[in-house]
């Protein structure tokens, strides 16, 4: 189903059943599957393949040779009618791959709004990606990962399946993330450790100096050598009651996970 405002290059293949919104542009040699929805103002520049039960949100731009919605790279996938939902105003660059969900992971992969996926990056099955996220070139997240808002994942980095990355965290380039990374933190290395706070990212997001200073104090307390993690969490809850930034960290720690917590090196915990 197409609108008169839609521009489709004659070399592209749009299968019967695909839903195409207003002002959509589909360039040369694209393939759009029968169960795909391209919402208003989506642009497929050329050679893009959109398959499966996939929704592409309005104003999202897909660059050449991206493969979006093809079957998951999971041996447990047996053809179930899972979904991929991509939000609005995203930029999906060349050779990006995104897979739908599986029966074992909730049946849906979701991508938020205003994200940038640079060339060669990959989002595996059942991942939940927040808003304003950046995947640099060849950044990869395994299945079932949770990536919070404003996260930046550096080039050639890989996030282990089931790992969580909290809001405003920064993953340095060429890092291997095996464990959960708390909000506002910076992680780097193979295998990665925390290397402090993502101060640059917080400043860019409009955090005030007072906020950053308070988060730094909380970070130092959380990863101090004295006491257990549960005791230090309780201290944070009492010292910063009602502070939304510290509550973001505490809520992240309290949520269920299948991975351990990424921590600083013993010799450098601030």
Helices and strands as residue ranges (DSSP letters): E 7-8, E 13-14, E 19-20, E 25-26, E 31-32, E 37-38, E 43-44, E 49-50, E 53-56, E 61-62, E 67-68, E 83-86, E 91-92, E 97-98, G 103-105, E 108-111, E 116-117, E 122-123, E 128-129, E 134-135, E 140-141, E 146-147, E 152-153, E 158-159, E 164-165, E 170-171, E 176-177, E 185-188, E 193-197, H 199-204, H 209-222, H 229-239, H 244-254
